[in-house]
Amino acid sequence: MAAVEHPYAALDNLPAARSVVAVCAHPDDEAFGLGAVLAALAAGGARTTVVCLTRGEASTLGSNADLDRVRAAELEEAAATLGVGAVVLSDHADGRLADEPLGDLAAEAGAAVADAGADLLLAFAPDGVTGHPDHARATEAAAVVADRAGLPLLAWTLETAVAAALNAELGTSFSGTDVPDLRVRVDRSVQLRAIACHASQAADNPVLWRRLELQGDVEVLCWLRTPG
């Protein structure tokens, strides 16, 4: 099975934005999940900022003892590849974001949003897409910021068919939707270069490569807070 067959002809455009802040949980989320969208927004002239709430030190991929330092460096390189103008990296414990006060996480993200003068926020879907609770918590923080600042919040997700195929083939816990708000054709070339920057996480990661294969050149997104 190659890319999922799409039962639609028309595709959507990404929303226009001057400044976009992506709120994510781990180094590599900005590339593995949000990379194609961030690259497209940057190419369209938007200033992009990534807020990453952990250093990813608990990953089971990569055997380097200094994984927190390694992944921080990978994040900087990948972000630059994607055209991201600023990176804000926190050091909350990887795998334990749910234990952090939501107000504290939102305050950190909100400060970056204010500094960037953002008019659009980007995050993972509320369920985290992959099943990782850190992803869901990062999106909770982004939603608080969106509500307080009156900003639109756009969430990356998968089509149900893609999630189901991954779960059946690889025993993963992906979730998806049948009714995304936007279906966008993307050029993955910049995203793939950014993924390569995360060598500690991408080298032995069959789930990532199979997901990208199934997605083809289409990303699907949902509004968590609509414009206006």
Backbone as CSV, one residue per row, in Angstrom:
resi,resn,N_x,N_y,N_z,CA_x,CA_y,CA_z,C_x,C_y,C_z
1,MET,0.844,-1.195,0.000,0.000,0.000,0.000,0.877,1.242,0.000
2,ALA,0.658,2.115,-0.970,1.388,3.368,-1.028,0.575,4.437,-0.315
3,ALA,0.555,5.645,-0.861,-0.208,6.713,-0.222,-1.689,6.377,-0.232
4,VAL,-2.388,6.881,0.764,-3.829,6.658,0.863,-4.524,7.332,-0.313
5,GLU,-5.505,6.640,-0.889,-6.308,7.224,-1.959,-7.221,8.300,-1.374
6,HIS,-7.209,9.482,-1.963,-8.015,10.582,-1.450,-9.312,10.695,-2.249
7,PRO,-10.460,10.631,-1.592,-11.739,10.637,-2.302,-12.241,12.039,-2.621
8,TYR,-11.333,12.960,-2.893,-11.733,14.323,-3.171,-10.840,14.878,-4.258
9,ALA,-11.366,15.856,-4.956,-10.596,16.456,-6.043,-9.940,17.757,-5.602
10,ALA,-10.710,18.596,-4.922,-10.204,19.918,-4.550,-9.369,19.855,-3.283
11,LEU,-8.321,20.649,-3.240,-7.491,20.777,-2.046,-7.523,22.230,-1.582
12,ASP,-7.230,22.416,-0.308,-7.309,23.737,0.296,-5.936,24.401,0.334
13,ASN,-5.939,25.695,0.601,-4.714,26.443,0.846,-4.521,26.629,2.347
14,LEU,-3.275,26.767,2.746,-3.016,27.133,4.126,-3.494,28.560,4.370
15,PRO,-3.893,28.875,5.594,-4.340,30.242,5.874,-3.188,31.229,5.774
16,ALA,-3.523,32.442,5.388,-2.515,33.496,5.355,-2.160,33.894,6.783
17,ALA,-0.886,34.138,7.024,-0.439,34.544,8.361,0.842,35.341,8.233
18,ARG,0.998,36.306,9.119,2.235,37.085,9.176,3.247,36.433,10.107
19,SER,2.752,35.880,11.226,3.636,35.307,12.244,2.952,34.098,12.869
20,VAL,3.608,32.962,12.825,3.042,31.699,13.293,3.903,31.150,14.416
21,VAL,3.263,30.707,15.489,3.969,30.036,16.586,3.447,28.612,16.678
22,ALA,4.347,27.655,16.590,4.020,26.245,16.759,4.405,25.820,18.166
23,VAL,3.478,25.209,18.882,3.721,24.738,20.245,3.783,23.223,20.204
24,CYS,4.913,22.662,20.590,5.078,21.208,20.530,5.770,20.700,21.791
25,ALA,5.827,19.398,21.908,6.325,18.776,23.132,7.799,18.406,23.068
26,HIS,8.251,17.898,21.925,9.594,17.320,21.834,10.361,17.853,20.632
27,PRO,11.692,17.945,20.730,12.481,18.133,19.527,12.173,16.993,18.550
28,ASP,11.910,17.309,17.364,11.509,16.506,16.193,10.021,16.633,15.879
29,ASP,9.179,17.031,16.862,7.763,17.249,16.548,7.615,18.320,15.473
30,GLU,8.473,19.327,15.527,8.391,20.422,14.548,8.731,19.947,13.142
31,ALA,9.507,18.867,13.032,9.892,18.344,11.716,9.068,17.130,11.325
32,PHE,8.994,16.127,12.209,8.299,14.886,11.876,6.807,15.116,11.643
33,GLY,6.183,15.962,12.473,4.755,16.192,12.355,4.413,17.465,11.614
34,LEU,4.962,18.582,12.065,4.560,19.894,11.563,5.441,20.407,10.432
35,GLY,6.458,19.642,10.067,7.496,20.160,9.178,7.026,20.686,7.840
36,ALA,6.176,19.927,7.150,5.747,20.349,5.814,4.907,21.619,5.894
37,VAL,4.079,21.718,6.921,3.234,22.906,7.084,4.081,24.111,7.477
38,LEU,4.996,23.942,8.423,5.864,25.051,8.807,6.701,25.540,7.629
39,ALA,7.236,24.616,6.845,8.046,25.009,5.691,7.218,25.784,4.684
40,ALA,5.982,25.342,4.465,5.116,26.035,3.508,4.750,27.431,3.998
41,LEU,4.458,27.556,5.286,4.127,28.874,5.839,5.328,29.815,5.737
42,ALA,6.515,29.306,6.071,7.715,30.136,5.982,7.984,30.543,4.541
43,ALA,7.813,29.617,3.623,8.033,29.926,2.207,7.041,30.958,1.706
44,GLY,5.866,30.997,2.325,4.858,31.971,1.957,5.064,33.335,2.586
45,GLY,6.118,33.490,3.367,6.451,34.792,3.924,6.146,34.971,5.394
46,ALA,5.587,33.951,6.051,5.278,34.076,7.473,6.547,33.937,8.312
47,ARG,6.632,34.720,9.363,7.655,34.501,10.373,7.200,33.323,11.222
48,THR,8.085,32.364,11.450,7.700,31.171,12.205,8.574,31.010,13.440
49,THR,7.927,30.586,14.512,8.580,30.354,15.802,8.148,28.992,16.308
50,VAL,9.061,28.237,16.892,8.751,26.951,17.507,8.984,27.045,19.009
51,VAL,7.948,26.696,19.767,8.065,26.528,21.216,8.072,25.035,21.488
52,CYS,9.148,24.540,22.096,9.292,23.116,22.395,9.434,22.967,23.913
53,LEU,8.544,22.214,24.526,8.431,22.217,25.979,9.350,21.233,26.699
54,THR,9.922,20.251,26.005,10.888,19.345,26.620,12.087,19.185,25.697
55,ARG,13.142,18.592,26.251,14.342,18.321,25.450,14.360,16.900,24.892
56,GLY,13.313,16.131,25.136,13.217,14.803,24.550,14.193,13.787,25.103
57,GLU,14.629,14.002,26.331,15.689,13.151,26.890,15.246,11.741,27.216
58,ALA,13.920,11.492,27.261,13.428,10.156,27.618,13.186,9.267,26.414
59,SER,13.534,9.724,25.230,13.294,8.930,24.029,14.003,7.577,24.111
60,THR,13.343,6.560,23.609,13.958,5.229,23.532,14.725,5.046,22.233
61,LEU,14.669,6.035,21.345,15.464,6.020,20.124,16.753,6.786,20.387
62,GLY,17.841,6.280,19.862,19.118,6.943,20.089,19.704,6.525,21.418
63,SER,20.958,6.176,21.435,21.590,5.638,22.638,22.579,6.612,23.278
64,ASN,22.627,7.825,22.780,23.597,8.782,23.301,23.251,9.159,24.734
65,ALA,24.234,9.122,25.611,23.998,9.449,27.020,23.615,10.908,27.207
66,ASP,24.027,11.762,26.289,23.703,13.188,26.363,22.546,13.515,25.435
67,LEU,21.478,12.696,25.487,20.403,12.834,24.518,19.733,14.195,24.601
68,ASP,19.628,14.769,25.808,19.008,16.091,25.911,19.805,17.137,25.144
69,ARG,21.123,17.077,25.267,21.971,18.024,24.538,21.941,17.746,23.041
70,VAL,22.010,16.478,22.683,22.004,16.100,21.268,20.712,16.551,20.601
71,ARG,19.610,16.307,21.256,18.328,16.633,20.632,18.089,18.143,20.564
72,ALA,18.616,18.870,21.534,18.520,20.323,21.456,19.267,20.853,20.235
73,ALA,20.444,20.302,19.972,21.220,20.723,18.800,20.510,20.311,17.514
74,GLU,19.922,19.122,17.504,19.172,18.680,16.330,17.988,19.599,16.055
75,LEU,17.320,20.030,17.110,16.189,20.935,16.958,16.613,22.241,16.301
76,GLU,17.694,22.819,16.758,18.162,24.079,16.181,18.469,23.919,14.691
77,GLU,19.122,22.819,14.340,19.482,22.603,12.933,18.235,22.367,12.082
78,ALA,17.317,21.554,12.594,16.102,21.260,11.837,15.249,22.507,11.670
79,ALA,15.127,23.294,12.722,14.329,24.511,12.650,14.891,25.466,11.610
80,ALA,16.196,25.627,11.596,16.816,26.491,10.598,16.536,25.975,9.194
81,THR,16.562,24.672,9.014,16.273,24.072,7.714,14.848,24.376,7.271
82,LEU,13.921,24.389,8.211,12.517,24.662,7.912,12.232,26.143,7.706
83,GLY,13.215,26.982,7.938,13.004,28.417,7.823,12.422,29.042,9.067
84,VAL,12.495,28.331,10.196,11.983,28.850,11.460,12.899,29.959,11.958
85,GLY,12.298,31.082,12.341,13.093,32.224,12.742,13.548,32.207,14.177
86,ALA,12.801,31.525,15.061,13.157,31.511,16.483,12.713,30.200,17.107
87,VAL,13.506,29.707,18.031,13.198,28.490,18.786,13.238,28.823,20.266
88,VAL,12.187,28.438,20.982,12.136,28.577,22.440,12.084,27.170,23.011
89,LEU,13.152,26.754,23.691,13.260,25.391,24.201,13.216,25.403,25.723
90,SER,12.215,24.723,26.284,12.105,24.583,27.734,12.730,23.267,28.169
91,ASP,12.811,23.056,29.478,13.432,21.827,29.975,12.521,21.077,30.938
92,HIS,11.215,21.087,30.664,10.305,20.249,31.437,10.622,18.781,31.165
93,ALA,10.319,17.931,32.130,10.678,16.520,32.019,9.928,15.848,30.879
94,ASP,10.676,15.225,29.992,10.105,14.469,28.885,9.263,13.314,29.437
95,GLY,8.048,13.176,28.925,7.151,12.123,29.385,6.306,12.508,30.576
96,ARG,6.497,13.726,31.102,5.783,14.129,32.322,5.146,15.515,32.190
97,LEU,4.856,15.925,30.976,4.234,17.238,30.813,2.880,17.322,31.501
98,ALA,2.171,16.197,31.584,0.858,16.200,32.239,0.966,16.539,33.717
99,ASP,2.166,16.371,34.298,2.375,16.703,35.706,2.652,18.191,35.918
100,GLU,2.923,18.911,34.834,3.248,20.326,34.939,1.967,21.152,34.995
101,PRO,1.915,22.176,35.841,0.730,23.050,35.858,0.457,23.637,34.477
102,LEU,-0.766,23.489,34.025,-1.105,23.968,32.691,-0.859,25.462,32.571
103,GLY,-1.129,26.207,33.631,-0.907,27.645,33.583,0.544,28.008,33.334
104,ASP,1.469,27.217,33.906,2.891,27.496,33.693,3.290,27.252,32.241
105,LEU,2.811,26.131,31.681,3.126,25.826,30.291,2.539,26.889,29.365
106,ALA,1.311,27.288,29.645,0.666,28.303,28.819,1.380,29.645,28.936
107,ALA,1.878,29.965,30.120,2.597,31.223,30.299,3.863,31.254,29.449
108,GLU,4.572,30.131,29.397,5.784,30.059,28.573,5.442,30.227,27.100
109,ALA,4.453,29.483,26.648,4.058,29.589,25.249,3.507,30.974,24.943
110,GLY,2.735,31.517,25.877,2.144,32.837,25.673,3.189,33.927,25.551
111,ALA,4.265,33.812,26.299,5.334,34.809,26.199,5.955,34.789,24.805
112,ALA,6.150,33.596,24.272,6.708,33.493,22.922,5.737,34.038,21.887
113,VAL,4.449,33.784,22.080,3.427,34.295,21.166,3.422,35.818,21.180
114,ALA,3.519,36.401,22.364,3.548,37.859,22.470,4.803,38.431,21.820
115,ASP,5.950,37.808,22.062,7.204,38.282,21.475,7.151,38.238,19.950
116,ALA,6.510,37.184,19.417,6.461,37.006,17.969,5.372,37.842,17.312
117,GLY,4.454,38.394,18.105,3.313,39.077,17.505,2.503,38.141,16.637
118,ALA,2.303,36.920,17.106,1.686,35.873,16.289,0.238,36.191,15.952
119,ASP,-0.162,35.799,14.751,-1.567,35.858,14.386,-2.130,34.477,14.052
120,LEU,-1.335,33.429,14.253,-1.782,32.049,14.058,-0.955,31.130,14.948
121,LEU,-1.627,30.194,15.621,-0.948,29.165,16.406,-1.106,27.823,15.708
122,LEU,-0.110,26.971,15.892,-0.086,25.647,15.276,0.292,24.636,16.341
123,ALA,-0.401,23.490,16.359,-0.117,22.444,17.346,-0.568,21.105,16.781
124,PHE,-0.403,20.041,17.574,-0.964,18.741,17.239,-2.455,18.742,17.605
125,ALA,-3.184,17.764,17.084,-4.586,17.592,17.457,-4.690,17.335,18.962
126,PRO,-5.872,17.595,19.564,-6.013,17.480,21.024,-5.652,16.122,21.594
127,ASP,-5.837,15.046,20.836,-5.497,13.710,21.338,-4.016,13.386,21.165
128,GLY,-3.265,14.303,20.584,-1.827,14.103,20.436,-1.397,13.391,19.185
129,VAL,-2.313,12.842,18.414,-2.088,12.154,17.133,-1.389,10.811,17.311
130,THR,-0.261,10.788,17.993,0.533,9.563,18.103,0.188,8.713,19.321
131,GLY,-0.597,9.276,20.240,-0.875,8.591,21.491,0.031,9.020,22.627
132,HIS,0.986,9.904,22.361,1.899,10.369,23.414,1.198,11.456,24.232
133,PRO,1.081,11.287,25.550,0.377,12.292,26.358,1.052,13.650,26.377
134,ASP,2.352,13.711,26.167,3.026,15.011,26.106,2.484,15.855,24.962
135,HIS,2.187,15.209,23.835,1.643,15.953,22.699,0.316,16.596,23.071
136,ALA,-0.533,15.821,23.726,-1.843,16.344,24.125,-1.691,17.515,25.095
137,ARG,-0.737,17.412,26.019,-0.550,18.483,26.997,-0.044,19.757,26.332
138,ALA,0.849,19.617,25.370,1.344,20.792,24.653,0.201,21.493,23.930
139,THR,-0.705,20.708,23.356,-1.848,21.314,22.675,-2.796,21.978,23.670
140,GLU,-2.952,21.385,24.857,-3.744,22.051,25.892,-3.187,23.442,26.196
141,ALA,-1.873,23.518,26.319,-1.247,24.808,26.599,-1.484,25.783,25.458
142,ALA,-1.354,25.302,24.216,-1.593,26.165,23.063,-3.030,26.670,23.040
143,ALA,-3.973,25.810,23.428,-5.378,26.205,23.435,-5.650,27.291,24.474
144,VAL,-4.998,27.191,25.629,-5.155,28.238,26.645,-4.650,29.569,26.105
145,VAL,-3.497,29.532,25.453,-2.937,30.764,24.881,-3.874,31.332,23.821
146,ALA,-4.391,30.458,22.959,-5.301,30.912,21.905,-6.532,31.584,22.486
147,ASP,-7.077,30.991,23.543,-8.268,31.576,24.175,-7.954,32.927,24.795
148,ARG,-6.835,33.024,25.499,-6.483,34.266,26.172,-6.170,35.382,25.187
149,ALA,-5.502,35.017,24.096,-5.057,36.035,23.137,-6.050,36.254,22.002
150,GLY,-7.084,35.421,21.941,-8.055,35.544,20.859,-7.466,35.207,19.498
151,LEU,-6.625,34.165,19.465,-5.930,33.795,18.238,-6.462,32.484,17.674
152,PRO,-6.428,32.311,16.363,-6.804,31.018,15.779,-5.740,29.964,16.061
153,LEU,-6.192,28.728,16.213,-5.304,27.602,16.505,-5.606,26.482,15.519
154,LEU,-4.612,26.115,14.742,-4.744,25.094,13.707,-3.980,23.849,14.138
155,ALA,-4.627,22.692,14.046,-4.049,21.452,14.557,-3.715,20.481,13.435
156,TRP,-2.517,19.936,13.511,-2.080,18.873,12.600,-2.672,17.545,13.039
157,THR,-3.163,16.766,12.099,-3.678,15.447,12.403,-3.459,14.533,11.201
158,LEU,-4.026,13.338,11.246,-3.947,12.382,10.146,-5.348,12.039,9.673
159,GLU,-5.433,11.541,8.466,-6.686,10.956,8.037,-6.874,9.611,8.742
160,THR,-8.103,9.272,8.998,-8.414,8.033,9.716,-7.793,6.825,9.035
161,ALA,-7.832,6.803,7.713,-7.292,5.652,6.979,-5.791,5.501,7.191
162,VAL,-5.082,6.619,7.279,-3.639,6.571,7.534,-3.376,6.040,8.937
163,ALA,-4.090,6.579,9.919,-3.917,6.136,11.304,-4.235,4.655,11.436
164,ALA,-5.325,4.205,10.819,-5.731,2.808,10.924,-4.697,1.886,10.293
165,ALA,-4.144,2.277,9.161,-3.131,1.449,8.513,-1.880,1.324,9.374
166,LEU,-1.440,2.426,9.956,-0.269,2.386,10.826,-0.509,1.485,12.032
167,ASN,-1.679,1.618,12.629,-1.983,0.828,13.830,-2.056,-0.656,13.506
168,ALA,-2.631,-0.987,12.362,-2.764,-2.391,11.978,-1.414,-3.009,11.608
169,GLU,-0.580,-2.234,10.925,0.690,-2.766,10.437,1.785,-2.777,11.499
170,LEU,1.782,-1.748,12.358,2.932,-1.529,13.237,2.583,-1.505,14.716
171,GLY,1.303,-1.740,15.047,0.907,-1.781,16.456,1.009,-0.448,17.160
172,THR,0.836,0.630,16.431,0.921,1.968,17.004,-0.429,2.407,17.553
173,SER,-0.470,3.626,18.068,-1.703,4.156,18.680,-2.087,5.494,18.061
174,PHE,-1.960,5.598,16.742,-2.308,6.841,16.065,-3.816,7.043,16.029
175,SER,-4.208,8.304,15.988,-5.612,8.660,15.805,-5.716,9.589,14.604
176,GLY,-6.926,9.711,14.081,-7.117,10.566,12.921,-8.535,11.059,12.832
177,THR,-8.862,11.648,11.705,-10.200,12.195,11.502,-10.660,11.927,10.080
178,ASP,-11.964,11.779,9.910,-12.569,11.677,8.580,-13.027,13.039,8.074
179,VAL,-13.042,14.025,8.941,-13.617,15.323,8.564,-12.657,16.465,8.901
180,PRO,-11.481,16.496,8.303,-10.576,17.624,8.547,-11.150,18.907,7.959
181,ASP,-10.714,20.020,8.484,-11.138,21.309,7.945,-10.342,21.697,6.703
182,LEU,-9.073,21.287,6.663,-8.210,21.619,5.535,-7.484,20.367,5.058
183,ARG,-7.429,20.200,3.755,-6.580,19.197,3.114,-5.651,19.959,2.188
184,VAL,-4.360,19.885,2.456,-3.391,20.752,1.790,-2.326,19.906,1.111
185,ARG,-2.067,20.190,-0.155,-0.958,19.516,-0.835,0.346,20.195,-0.433
186,VAL,1.336,19.407,-0.093,2.612,19.940,0.385,3.771,19.370,-0.413
187,ASP,4.847,20.108,-0.412,6.131,19.657,-0.934,6.954,19.202,0.270
188,ARG,7.301,17.949,0.326,7.980,17.414,1.518,9.502,17.532,1.454
189,SER,10.050,18.135,0.437,11.501,18.127,0.292,12.201,18.834,1.452
190,VAL,11.698,19.996,1.863,12.323,20.700,2.993,12.090,19.922,4.282
191,GLN,10.891,19.401,4.464,10.613,18.600,5.652,11.573,17.416,5.752
192,LEU,11.826,16.743,4.649,12.722,15.581,4.682,14.140,15.982,5.068
193,ARG,14.574,17.143,4.631,15.904,17.616,5.048,15.918,17.928,6.534
194,ALA,14.820,18.489,7.041,14.744,18.766,8.478,14.706,17.476,9.289
195,ILE,13.981,16.493,8.805,13.940,15.189,9.483,15.344,14.604,9.583
196,ALA,16.130,14.732,8.523,17.491,14.194,8.537,18.350,14.847,9.605
197,CYS,18.023,16.070,9.993,18.771,16.736,11.066,18.590,16.029,12.401
198,HIS,17.463,15.346,12.578,17.189,14.617,13.815,17.705,13.181,13.685
199,ALA,19.012,13.058,13.492,19.595,11.742,13.216,19.362,10.754,14.352
200,SER,19.339,11.225,15.591,19.169,10.303,16.723,17.793,9.665,16.733
201,GLN,16.815,10.303,16.088,15.439,9.817,16.135,14.945,9.257,14.803
202,ALA,15.562,9.641,13.712,15.052,9.256,12.394,15.717,8.026,11.806
203,ALA,16.917,7.693,12.277,17.686,6.642,11.618,17.010,5.279,11.694
204,ASP,16.440,4.944,12.825,15.796,3.637,13.007,14.356,3.872,13.440
205,ASN,13.550,4.370,12.505,12.200,4.801,12.842,11.236,4.401,11.724
206,PRO,10.928,3.112,11.625,10.058,2.662,10.532,8.658,3.264,10.580
207,VAL,8.190,3.612,11.772,6.852,4.211,11.876,6.813,5.555,11.146
208,LEU,7.833,6.369,11.339,7.887,7.666,10.678,7.848,7.512,9.167
209,TRP,8.701,6.643,8.645,8.807,6.531,7.191,7.545,5.923,6.583
210,ARG,6.927,4.991,7.288,5.679,4.426,6.773,4.558,5.463,6.807
211,ARG,4.521,6.272,7.849,3.490,7.317,7.912,3.624,8.283,6.750
212,LEU,4.837,8.746,6.493,5.041,9.676,5.396,4.668,9.049,4.064
213,GLU,4.967,7.767,3.927,4.594,7.067,2.691,3.082,7.044,2.518
214,LEU,2.371,6.754,3.583,0.916,6.694,3.526,0.301,8.076,3.289
215,GLN,0.886,9.093,3.868,0.351,10.441,3.703,0.541,10.971,2.288
216,GLY,1.585,10.534,1.619,1.862,11.087,0.303,2.162,12.570,0.397
217,ASP,1.559,13.367,-0.501,1.842,14.803,-0.514,0.685,15.619,0.051
218,VAL,-0.097,15.011,0.946,-1.250,15.703,1.528,-1.148,15.723,3.046
219,GLU,-1.364,16.897,3.633,-1.512,17.048,5.076,-2.954,17.443,5.370
220,VAL,-3.477,16.970,6.505,-4.823,17.355,6.916,-4.747,18.067,8.264
221,LEU,-5.586,19.097,8.415,-5.553,19.937,9.602,-6.973,20.274,10.031
222,CYS,-7.112,20.583,11.326,-8.415,20.949,11.893,-8.269,22.235,12.702
223,TRP,-9.292,23.075,12.625,-9.306,24.279,13.452,-9.755,23.919,14.867
224,LEU,-8.928,24.240,15.840,-9.333,24.129,17.238,-9.918,25.442,17.743
225,ARG,-9.414,26.542,17.221,-9.984,27.865,17.440,-10.014,28.524,16.070
226,THR,-11.181,28.869,15.590,-11.305,29.355,14.226,-10.905,30.829,14.112
227,PRO,-10.467,31.251,12.946,-10.152,32.672,12.761,-11.375,33.545,13.019
228,GLY,-11.141,34.667,13.698,-12.245,35.573,13.965,-13.090,35.171,15.134
